Amino acid sequence: MTSLRILIVEDNDDHAALLTDELDIVLPEARVARETSMIAAERRLETERVDLVFLDLGLPESQGIETLDRFLRGRGRPPVIVVTSAGQDDVGLEALKLGAMDFLDKQNIGGGMILRTALFAIERNRVQQELSRKQRMLETVVAAAGHDLKTPLANIEGIMAILTEEVGDRLDDHQRELLDATLSGARDLRSLVDDLLSLARVAATERSLQRTSLSNILARVTAVLPAADRGRVHLLDDAVLRCDPGQLHFVLQNLVVNGLKYWRERPSVVRLSGENTPGAARVTVTDDGIGIPPDLLQEVFLPGVRAVNGSDFSGTGFGLAICREVVEGHGGTIWVKSEPGNGSSFSFTLPA
């Protein structure tokens, strides 16, 4: 801790002195500095290394959670502990959601509380930085894999298609079957690569949450469907979702397309309904297709598991696994109810 540098941003002399005295006791080797305004603190951060900031939310330039929001907008800001007034746990919790490492009640600064809070904030920030580094690395690997794997497969498909066109009529049945199998295998492998990359991107991409309607996302899904398929998709009840629209688009697209695809005697119809309840939103996607065997209901969300015969329907078995990754990444839950021959009903919830 000999190199630890701490900045206190506090305009009240008594409160600043209390923090400084306690830090001198529990972290005697740390270098503690103080600024009385956000402007002065920002100037110091531009020229000096700071490992930890104790930030009072009542400063000359701003009051309340706005102070933290302004602080966090700066680039490369060190971990921050918000210092709240007595009984302001709600403010502290809001600060945590916004990006503070921890919060400290001015009435509970003494004893070991300030040491525990400081060490926890520093370690939490270190872990977050390491996770961010690994996320950037994963994004780089996914981007490289997307190019290096898909390009050769596209070349194989192209060559097989040319061969089929140029010499197909000179091949016997067995040779033509081999050529068709090679082309089909290349297409299946490309689909598998696409789904694996989608799963990796979902895991690597930071979510950008916003409020949007179920109908808005569904409109984007149906816009690229053939006209006949669009007529088989019906929205019964709308709902407001707090989500990453791009990621939820994948979930709805997968569930809708699956519902449209898996039928035998007559084209299936897909119906969607949304419901807002206190603290959550629920979406249900129901179809009247072939259904799922009971022994697979708990496994269909696992990577590579398919609930249908691969020779009858195309697919890789990764779509529902990605749906689960997206929904659970939002803090929600996804499940399915189904009966063979009587369709399936997929439901998921998202926190409000």
N, C-alpha and C positions, 0 to 999 in steps of 0.2 A: 504493500500500500504506500510505499515511499514516494511514488510518482503520481499518486492520485490528486487530481485537481478538481476542486468543487467550486461552483459558482452559485451564490445565493442572490436571487433577484427579488428584493423586498424593500419597499419604501418606508416601512415602519421600523424605526431604530430599535425599539424594544424587542420586537419579534426577530429582527435580524441578529441582535445580540444573543438572544436565547438560542437560536440555531447555531450560531458560531461557537458559543460556549460548549454546547453539547457535542458538536463535531470535534472540538479540540480535545474533549475527554475521550471519546470512543475511537477517533481516528487522529491521533496526535501528529502523525507524520504527513497528513494530507495538507495540501496548500489550499486554503479557503479564501475566496475573494467575494466581494459584494458589489452589486449595482442596484441603483434605486429606480431604474426605469427600463422599459423594454428597449428603447433606443440605445442606451448605454450598454446594455447586455449584448445586443446584436453587434455593436462595434467591437466589443471584446471578443466575441465568438469568431469574428472575421480575422483576428490577428493572433489569437491564442488557442492552444489546445485545452479543451475542457472535457472532463470525463463524466461529470454529473452535474445537473442543475436542480436546485430547489427553487420552484417558481411559485410566488404568491400570485393569486388571481386578481387581486385588487391593486392595480398600478395606475399611475397618472394617465396613461394613454388608453387603458381599457379596463373593463371590469368583467368578472365572472369567466365563464368558459371561453369567451371570445379571446381572452388573454392567451390561453393555451393554444387555441386555433391559430392565432397569429404566430406564436413561437414555432409551432410545428411546420408552418409553411416555409420556413427557411431551409435551405439545403444543408444536408450533412449535420443536422442538429444532434447534440449529444442526448443521452437518455435524461428524461425529466421526471422529477417527483413533484406533484402538485401539493402545495401546502394550503389546507382549507381551514376555515374557522370551525369552532366547536359545533358539533351536530350537523355538519354538512356532508354526511356520507353520500347523499344523492348526487351532490356535485362531484365528489370524488369518483363515484362509479361512472358518471358521464365522462369524466376526464380519462378514465381507463379505456372506455369505448373509443374515445377520440385518438388515443395514442400515447397517453402518459404511462410510464412504467409502474407507478404506484402513487398513492396519495397518503398524506400525513396530516392528522388533526393537530393543530397547534397546542391543544391541551394535552396531547399524548407524546410530546417530543422527548421527554426525559427517559431515563433508564436505557434499556437496550433497544427500544423501538426505532430510534433513528439509525442505529447501526444496522439492524436487521433490514430496514427499508432500503438503506443505501446499497448494501451488498446485494440484496435481491434485485434491485433495479439494474445494477451494473451487470449481473449475471444474466438477467432476462434479456437485456439489450445485446449481450454477446451471443446468446443463443439465436436471437432474431436475425442478427447480422449473418451468422453462419447459415441459417436456413435460407436467407435471401441469396447468399452466394451459391448454395447448392441449387436453388431454384433457377438462377441465371444459367448455371452449368447445364441443368436439365433442359432448359429451353434451347440452348445451343445444340445439344445432342439431338433433340427432337427435330430441329430445323435441318440439321445435316442429314439425319436419317431419312427425313421426308424426301430429300432430293436424291440421295445416293441409293436408296432402295427402290423408289418409284420409277426413276428414269430407266434402269435396265429392264424392269418389268414392262414398261410401256414399249420399249424396243422389241421385246420378245413378242408381245401381243401384235405389234405392227408387222413383224416378220411372218408370224404364223398366219395373219390375215392375208398378207400378200401371197404366201405359198398356197393357201386355200383357193384364192382367186385364180392364180396362174396355172397350177398343176392339179387342182382338185378333181377335174374331170378325167384325169389320166390315172388316178389312184384306184386301187381295188378297195373293197369295203373295209378290210382290216387296216389298211394304210390310212384311209380317211378317218376311221375311228381314232387312230393314234394321233393324227393331226388335230382332230377336234378335241381330244382329251388334253393335249398339250396347251391348246389355246384356252380351254376352259380352266385348266389348272393355273395358268398365268393370271387369268381374270380373278379367280378365287383368291390367289395369293395377294394380288393388288388390293382386293377388298379387305383382306386380313391386315395388311400393312396400314391401310387407311384407318381401320378401327383401332389398331394398336397405337398409332400416332395420335388419334383423337383422345384415347385414354391418357396418354402421356401429356398431351396439351392441357387436358382438364386438371391433371395433378399439378402441372407446373405453372399454370396461369393464375395470376392474382385476380380474385373476383372483384368486379365493380358493381356494387349493389345499388339498385334504384327501384323506384316504384313504377310498375307498368301493369297493364291489364292482360289477363289471359287471352282476351280476344285479339289484342295487338300481336302477341307472339304467334297465335294460331294463324292469323292472316298471313304472316310471313311463311309459315309452314305450308299452307294450302296454295299459296301463290305459285309455287313451282310444281304442283301436282297436275297431272293431265285433267282436263275438264271433267271427264267421266268420274275420276276419283274424287275431285272436289265436291261433287254432288253427293258423295257418300259420307261426308264429314259434317257433323252438326254440333253447334255449340248451344247447349241448353241453358246454362247459367254462367254469367261472367263473374270474375273476381279480380281483386287487386293483389298483385304479387310483389313482394320485396325480394328482388333476385338480380342475378347477372343475366340480362336478356339473351345474350349470345349463348350462354350455357343452357338456359332453360329452353331455348329454341331447339337445341339438340335433343333434349329429353322429350319434348312434345313431338318433334319430327319422328323420333324413333318409335314412340308409342303409337302414333297415328299411322305411320307406314306399316308397322307390324300388324295393326288391326285391319288394315286394308288388304294385306297380302295373304294372311293365313285363313283361307276359306276353301271349300271343296265344291259343294253343290250349287251355291248361289253367292254372288258377291256380298261380302260383309259390309255392314254399316258401322261407322264409328261415331260415338256420341261423347261429348265432353261436358263436364259441369264443374263449376268452381264455387267455393263457399268461403266467405270471410267470417271468422269467429274471433273472439277476444284472444289476442296473442298468436294467432296462426291463420294461414290460408290453406285450403285443401282443394286439390284438383283430382278428378276422377276421369279416366279414359276407358270407355266400355266398348267392346265390339261383340258381334254375334258370330264369330268365326269358329275355328275348329277346337279352341280351348287348349288347356294344358293338363297333362296327366298329373294326378294327385301327388305322385312320388317325386315330381320335379318342381313343385310349387316353391320349395325352400331353396332350390338350387339354380333357378333361372337367372338370378342376379350374379352368379359367379362367372368369372371370365371363361369363355370357351364352351359354356354349357348351352345346348340347343334343345328346345322342347319339341322339335319336329324332325322328321326324317330328312336328312340332308339331300337325298336324291329327289325329294318332292319339292322342296323349297330352298331357295338360295339364302345364304347368310353365314356369318362367322361365329355367332354366339357371344360377341363382345358388346353388342349394343346396349343390352339391359345392364351389364356391368358398369358401363359408362354412365348410364342414367342413375344408378345407385351412387356412384362416385360424386356426381353433380349434386344430387339431392342431399346426401349426407354432408357434403362439403358446405352446403348452405345451412346446415344445422337441422335438416328435416329428416323425414323417414319415408320410405317407399315400400309398398307391398302389393300383392296380387291375390285375387280370388278368381277361381276358374273351375270349370267342369267340362270335361271332354265332350265336344259336340254342342256345347251351349255358350261358347264365347268366354271372354276373359274381361276382368275389370281391374285395371291398374290404378292405384291411388297413391298420392304423395302429399305430404304436408311441408309447408315452409314457415319459419317464424315470421311473425308480422313485423 
